[in-house]
């Protein structure tokens, strides 16, 4: 049996039929991850107990209660933003390079309780601040489709591991597109659920009003299955919602006849939108129309300000969230020969100055500036007001359609080193993804085509739906997946 | 955005920046903020700032003692400790 060719749902079916054992699947993914990591740099830490846990699972193959363990023995890769009990959690920062949490994030706890086995922790941009995985303290991850290109970010390691078949499913976090953009760059299905669907407890905080966790998977069905175990209210996160979690995977339907699909005119007019991305997105519209969906033109005039709102709000929240890293209770501490005689402010400044990388420092500075006396009204408050207006425009748009389909990013993956020196250019690339976080709606990427410039890179399309209407989003994704030219294509690395 | 402002903000953020870093951050923030100034054009008269994208209601629970970290667990990641205490510079 070719274990690596199976989706997660297919692997689970093989377990149920007792055609394969957890230890065989685990060994297969472990070997591949170990073999490819020197090339891809997708993993920061491996779980040394992974194979032993799989062997232990072998003994229980006849007694699995599938209703309670729907993800039994699934090898899971976890972005290094999620606290994992007893396994180092670094957020890809020198600041946390020696941090081993004493507890699991709620999401990790739920997936483990559903039977998943953590294979290891995945590379990312430092504190999830970046769009290329180039800000990681552990060095960049590489795109398995073409090693000269970035895998995207911030969940770049999660994308590289999935696209190289080094893991069956991975977890990412998405503050402004950090699941969807790397999924687009690496040919994966990636889902950011509605804000509040997933508990943020135990996830390293970046921007608390924007952060959501979600799966990166090889199929829409796999993503839906993982979501069902991840979502739901958590007493440890006040912002987690009590909305019912539906059995999305069982209800998936590729029937789009009569569905109204919105097209945002301002997205289509964005400068720098590549011909390949345009063509692939147009192909998606054509398919949906041919299947009986109605295409509806929409306008979100505030799109031109979305990136500004996002970076002002996210950096402000980040500067506040990252103030906890002071080198006292955990995290990097500078080497002081003698603590007596050291001023406390100098102590904090030195610890933080040494522990944070360049991009994180830039964001902390931007956020602190926006929140400081004299500038608060002009930046943070103003951005938060425009954010409300942007939400109103999206709610108005959704009164005319069931879902919005759009590009994920202006281009396919870019080459390593090409944008890292120009933060503004890097930030502007997020124009299609940040609005879903600002507004709080669910959004996902589905792979739909390949670039034609000879680089052989995947291109995805984005689907957004109304708050808590993940089913419609997943259904449209399921329909597009069925027609995708990416079916059966994978990275040869 | 000048270097004096950057230095003041770095002090507020308790962030030590070297000379080269100050130059780089000054340049980056100047270019980014110049682009972001555009939101000033949007009329926000009477608009409430949005701090969370969904309604968050206060939730209460019974006043029960729940599990918490042991002192050993709480101190396990401390860069410097003495007994059951975090060691820091004198604060007074």
Contacts between the chains, C-beta under 8 A, distances in Angstrom:
chain1	res1	chain2	res2	distance
A	98	B	77	7.2
A	99	B	77	5.4
A	100	B	76	7.1
A	100	B	77	6.6
A	102	B	69	5.7
A	102	B	73	4.2
A	102	B	74	7.7
A	102	B	76	6.4
A	103	B	69	7.7
A	194	B	54	7.3
A	195	B	52	7.7
A	195	B	53	4.7
A	195	B	54	5.5
A	196	B	54	4.8
A	196	B	56	7.8
A	209	B	51	6.1
A	209	B	52	5.0
A	209	B	53	6.6
A	210	B	53	8.0
A	235	B	59	7.6
A	235	B	61	6.4
A	238	B	56	6.3
A	238	B	58	7.6
A	238	B	59	6.4
A	239	B	52	6.6
A	239	B	54	7.5
A	239	B	56	5.2
A	241	B	54	6.6
A	302	B	42	7.2
A	304	B	38	7.2
A	305	B	38	6.3
A	305	B	39	5.1
A	305	B	42	6.4
A	308	B	35	6.9
A	308	B	36	4.0
A	308	B	38	6.2
A	308	B	39	5.0
A	309	B	39	6.6
A	311	B	32	6.9
A	311	B	36	6.6
A	312	B	36	6.1
A	312	B	39	7.5
A	319	B	13	6.4
A	323	B	13	7.9
A	323	B	14	7.6
A	326	B	14	7.4
A	327	B	79	5.9
A	328	B	78	7.9
A	328	B	79	7.7
A	328	B	86	5.4
A	328	B	88	5.6
A	329	B	74	7.7
A	329	B	77	7.1
A	329	B	78	6.1
A	329	B	86	5.8
A	330	B	77	3.6
A	330	B	78	6.6
A	330	B	79	7.4
A	331	B	77	7.7
A	331	B	79	7.2
A	332	B	79	7.5
A	333	B	79	3.6
A	333	B	80	6.6
A	336	B	89	7.8
A	339	B	80	7.8
A	339	B	87	6.9
A	339	B	88	7.1
A	339	B	89	4.5
A	339	B	90	7.6
A	340	B	89	7.0
A	340	B	90	6.1
A	341	B	89	7.9
A	342	B	89	4.1
A	343	B	89	7.3
A	344	B	88	7.4
A	344	B	89	5.6
A	344	B	91	5.5
A	345	B	11	7.8
A	345	B	14	6.2
A	346	B	16	8.0
A	347	B	88	7.2
A	347	B	89	5.1
A	348	B	14	4.1
A	349	B	10	7.8
A	349	B	11	7.9
A	349	B	14	4.9
A	349	B	15	6.0
A	349	B	16	4.1
A	350	B	16	5.2
A	352	B	13	7.8
A	352	B	14	5.9
A	352	B	15	5.2
A	352	B	16	6.9
A	353	B	15	5.8
A	353	B	16	2.9
A	353	B	17	6.5
A	353	B	18	7.8
A	354	B	16	7.6
A	356	B	15	7.4
A	358	B	21	7.3
A	358	B	24	7.2
A	361	B	15	6.2
A	361	B	17	6.9
A	361	B	21	6.9
A	361	B	25	6.7
A	362	B	25	5.8
A	362	B	28	5.3
A	362	B	29	7.1
A	364	B	13	5.2
A	364	B	15	6.1
A	365	B	6	7.0
A	365	B	9	5.6
A	365	B	10	6.7
A	365	B	13	6.3
A	365	B	15	7.1
A	365	B	25	5.4
A	365	B	29	6.2
A	366	B	29	5.9
A	366	B	32	6.7
A	366	B	33	7.7
A	368	B	9	5.1
A	368	B	12	5.3
A	368	B	13	4.2
A	369	B	5	7.7
A	369	B	9	4.9
A	369	B	29	6.9
A	369	B	33	7.9
A	372	B	9	6.6
A	372	B	12	6.1
A	378	B	40	7.0
A	379	B	36	7.6
A	381	B	49	5.4
A	382	B	39	5.7
A	382	B	40	6.8
A	382	B	42	7.8
A	382	B	44	6.4
A	383	B	39	6.2
A	384	B	49	3.4
A	384	B	50	5.4
A	384	B	51	6.3
A	385	B	42	7.9
A	385	B	44	3.8
A	385	B	47	4.3
A	385	B	48	7.3
A	385	B	49	5.2
A	385	B	50	7.4
A	386	B	39	5.3
A	386	B	42	5.0
A	386	B	44	6.2
A	386	B	47	8.0
A	387	B	49	7.7
A	387	B	50	4.6
A	388	B	47	5.6
A	388	B	48	6.3
A	388	B	49	6.9
A	388	B	50	3.9
A	389	B	42	6.9
A	389	B	44	7.0
A	389	B	47	6.2
A	391	B	50	6.4
A	391	B	53	6.8
A	423	B	28	5.4
A	423	B	31	7.5
A	423	B	32	6.2
A	424	B	31	5.5
A	424	B	32	5.6
A	424	B	35	5.8
A	427	B	32	7.1
A	437	B	53	7.9
A	438	B	53	7.0
A	439	B	53	5.9
A	440	B	52	7.9
A	440	B	53	2.6
A	440	B	54	5.2
A	467	B	54	6.6
